[in-house]
Amino acid sequence: MPLERFCQNHQLHYSCLNPLELHLQSESLRRVKTDRKDAHRIAHSVVQHHYRLTTPWTRQYKRLR
């Protein structure tokens, strides 16, 4: 959430990845993704699969949430 908020505040484009979907598309990832190798594999997966960008919620929806 802090990284997502940072991207929104600085108007950067980002994608929120579903961990299960990411795992299914690249079988070389481990269950816990905390290693440098895992970060490198995630970056390769993003380049290969072209995930869609996340659109931020509207202000009204955030307030309701």
C-alpha distances in whole Angstrom, upper triangle without the diagonal:
4,5,5,6,9,10,10,12,14,15,14,15,12,12,10,13,14,15,18,19,18,21,23,24,24,26,26,22,22,20,18,17,17,20,21,23,20,18,21,22,18,19,23,22,20,23,25,23,22,19,18,16,13,14,12,13,16,16,19,16,13,16,18,14
4,5,5,6,9,10,10,12,14,13,15,13,14,13,15,17,18,21,22,21,23,26,26,26,28,27,24,24,22,20,18,17,20,20,23,21,18,21,23,19,20,23,23,21,23,26,25,23,21,20,17,15,16,14,15,18,17,20,19,15,18,20,17
4,5,5,6,9,10,11,12,11,12,10,11,10,13,16,16,20,20,19,21,24,23,23,26,25,22,22,21,19,16,16,18,18,20,18,15,18,20,16,16,20,20,17,20,23,22,20,18,18,15,13,15,13,15,18,18,21,20,17,20,22,19
4,5,5,6,9,10,10,9,10,8,9,8,12,14,16,19,19,18,21,23,23,23,26,26,23,23,22,20,18,18,21,21,22,20,17,20,21,17,17,21,20,17,20,22,21,19,16,15,12,10,11,9,12,14,15,18,16,14,17,19,16
4,5,5,6,9,10,10,11,11,12,12,15,18,19,23,23,22,25,27,27,27,30,29,26,27,25,23,21,21,23,23,26,23,20,23,24,21,21,24,23,21,23,26,24,22,19,18,15,12,12,10,11,13,13,16,15,12,15,17,15
4,5,5,6,8,8,11,10,13,13,17,19,21,24,24,23,25,28,27,27,30,29,26,27,26,24,21,21,23,22,24,23,19,22,23,20,19,23,23,20,22,25,24,22,20,19,15,14,14,12,14,16,16,20,19,16,18,21,19
4,6,5,6,5,7,7,10,11,15,18,19,23,22,21,24,26,25,25,28,28,25,26,26,24,21,21,23,22,24,22,19,20,22,19,17,21,21,17,19,22,21,19,17,15,12,11,11,10,13,15,16,19,18,16,19,21,20
4,5,5,6,8,9,11,12,16,19,21,24,23,23,26,28,27,28,31,31,28,29,28,26,24,24,26,25,27,25,22,24,25,21,21,24,23,20,22,25,23,20,18,16,12,10,10,7,10,12,12,16,15,13,16,18,17
4,6,8,11,12,15,16,19,22,24,27,27,26,29,31,30,31,34,33,31,32,31,29,26,26,28,27,29,27,24,26,27,24,23,26,26,23,25,28,26,24,21,20,16,14,13,11,13,14,13,17,17,14,17,20,19
4,6,9,11,15,16,20,23,25,28,27,26,29,31,30,30,33,33,30,31,31,29,26,26,27,26,28,26,23,24,26,23,21,25,25,21,23,26,25,22,21,19,15,15,14,12,15,16,16,20,20,18,20,23,22
4,7,9,13,15,18,22,24,27,26,25,28,30,28,29,32,32,30,31,31,29,26,27,28,27,28,27,23,25,26,23,21,24,24,20,21,24,23,20,18,16,13,12,11,10,13,14,15,19,19,17,20,22,21
4,6,10,13,16,19,21,24,23,22,25,27,25,26,29,29,26,28,28,27,24,24,25,23,25,23,20,21,22,19,17,20,20,16,18,21,20,17,15,14,10,10,11,11,14,16,17,21,20,19,22,24,23
4,7,10,13,17,19,22,20,19,22,24,22,23,26,27,24,26,26,25,22,23,24,23,24,22,19,20,20,17,15,18,17,14,15,18,17,13,12,10,7,8,9,10,13,16,18,21,20,19,22,24,22
4,7,10,13,15,18,17,15,19,21,19,20,23,23,21,23,23,22,19,20,21,20,21,19,16,17,17,14,13,16,15,11,13,16,15,12,10,9,6,6,8,10,13,16,18,21,19,18,22,23,21
4,6,10,12,15,13,12,16,17,16,17,20,21,18,20,20,19,17,18,20,20,20,17,15,16,16,12,12,14,13,9,12,14,12,10,7,6,5,5,8,10,13,17,19,21,19,18,22,23,21
4,7,9,12,11,11,14,16,15,16,19,20,17,19,18,17,15,17,19,19,20,16,14,17,16,12,13,16,13,11,14,16,14,12,9,9,8,6,10,10,13,16,19,21,18,17,21,21,18
4,6,9,8,7,10,12,12,13,15,16,14,15,15,15,13,15,17,18,17,14,13,15,13,10,11,13,11,9,13,14,11,11,8,9,10,9,13,14,16,20,22,24,21,20,24,24,21
4,6,5,6,9,10,11,12,14,16,13,14,13,14,13,16,18,19,19,15,15,17,15,12,14,16,12,12,16,16,13,13,10,12,12,12,15,16,17,21,23,25,21,21,24,24,21
4,6,5,6,9,10,11,12,13,10,11,9,10,9,13,15,17,16,12,13,15,13,10,13,15,12,12,16,16,14,15,13,15,16,15,18,19,21,24,26,28,24,23,27,26,23
4,5,5,6,9,10,11,13,11,11,9,11,12,15,17,19,18,14,15,17,15,12,16,16,13,14,18,17,14,16,14,16,17,17,20,21,23,26,29,29,26,25,29,28,25
4,5,5,6,9,10,13,11,13,12,14,14,17,19,20,18,15,15,17,14,11,14,14,11,12,15,14,11,13,11,13,15,15,18,20,22,25,28,29,26,26,29,28,25
4,6,5,6,9,10,8,11,11,12,11,14,15,16,15,11,12,13,10,8,11,11,8,9,12,12,10,12,10,13,15,15,19,21,23,26,29,30,27,27,30,30,27
4,6,5,6,8,6,8,8,10,10,14,15,16,14,11,13,14,10,9,13,13,10,12,15,14,12,15,14,17,19,19,23,24,26,30,32,33,30,29,33,32,29
4,6,6,9,9,11,11,14,14,17,18,19,17,14,16,16,13,12,15,14,11,13,16,14,12,15,14,17,19,20,23,25,27,31,33,34,31,31,34,33,30
4,6,9,9,12,13,16,14,18,18,19,16,13,15,15,11,10,12,11,8,10,12,10,8,12,11,15,17,19,22,25,27,30,33,34,31,31,35,34,31
4,6,6,10,12,14,12,16,15,16,13,11,12,12,8,8,11,9,7,10,12,10,10,13,13,17,19,21,24,26,29,32,35,36,33,33,36,36,33
4,6,8,10,13,12,16,15,16,13,11,14,14,10,11,14,12,10,14,16,14,14,17,17,20,23,24,27,29,31,35,38,39,36,35,38,38,35
4,7,10,12,11,14,13,13,10,9,12,11,8,10,13,11,10,14,16,14,15,18,18,22,24,25,29,30,33,36,39,40,37,36,40,39,36
4,7,8,7,10,10,11,9,6,9,10,7,8,11,11,10,13,15,15,15,18,17,20,22,23,26,28,30,33,36,37,34,33,36,36,33
4,6,6,9,9,12,10,7,11,12,10,11,14,15,14,16,19,18,18,21,20,23,24,24,28,29,31,34,36,38,35,33,36,36,33
4,6,9,11,14,13,10,13,15,13,12,16,17,15,18,21,20,20,22,20,23,24,24,27,28,29,33,34,36,32,31,34,33,30
4,6,8,12,12,9,11,14,13,12,16,17,16,18,21,21,21,22,21,23,24,23,26,27,28,32,33,35,32,30,33,33,29
4,6,9,9,6,7,10,10,9,12,14,13,15,18,19,18,20,18,21,21,21,24,25,27,30,32,34,31,29,32,32,29
4,7,9,7,7,11,11,11,13,16,16,17,19,21,21,22,21,23,23,23,26,26,28,31,33,35,32,30,33,33,30
4,5,5,6,9,10,11,13,14,15,17,19,20,21,22,22,24,24,25,28,28,31,34,35,38,35,33,36,37,33
4,5,5,6,9,10,11,13,14,15,17,19,20,21,21,24,24,24,28,28,31,34,36,38,36,33,37,38,34
4,5,5,6,9,10,11,12,14,16,17,18,20,20,23,24,25,28,29,32,35,37,40,37,35,38,39,36
4,5,5,6,9,10,10,12,14,15,16,18,17,21,21,22,25,26,29,33,34,36,34,32,35,36,32
4,5,5,6,9,10,11,13,14,15,16,16,19,19,20,23,24,27,30,32,34,32,30,33,34,31
4,5,5,6,9,10,11,13,14,16,16,19,20,21,25,26,29,32,34,37,34,33,36,37,34
4,5,5,6,9,10,11,12,14,14,18,19,21,24,26,29,32,34,37,34,33,36,37,34
4,5,5,6,9,10,10,12,11,15,16,17,21,22,25,28,31,33,30,29,32,33,30
4,5,5,6,9,10,11,11,14,15,17,20,22,25,28,30,33,31,29,33,34,31
4,5,5,6,9,10,12,15,16,19,22,24,28,31,33,36,33,32,36,37,34
4,5,5,6,8,9,13,15,17,20,23,26,29,32,34,31,30,34,34,32
4,6,5,6,6,10,11,14,17,19,23,26,28,31,28,28,31,32,29
4,6,6,8,11,13,16,19,22,25,28,31,33,31,30,34,35,32
4,6,9,12,15,18,21,24,27,30,33,35,32,32,36,36,34
4,6,9,12,15,18,21,24,27,30,32,29,29,33,33,31
4,6,9,12,15,18,21,24,27,29,27,27,31,31,29
4,7,9,12,15,18,21,24,26,24,24,28,28,26
4,7,9,13,15,18,21,23,21,21,25,25,23
4,6,10,13,15,19,21,19,19,22,23,21
4,6,9,12,15,17,15,15,19,19,18
4,7,9,12,14,13,13,16,17,16
4,7,9,12,10,10,13,14,13
4,7,8,6,6,10,11,10
4,5,5,6,9,10,11
4,6,5,6,9,10
4,5,5,6,9
4,5,5,6
4,5,5
4,5
4
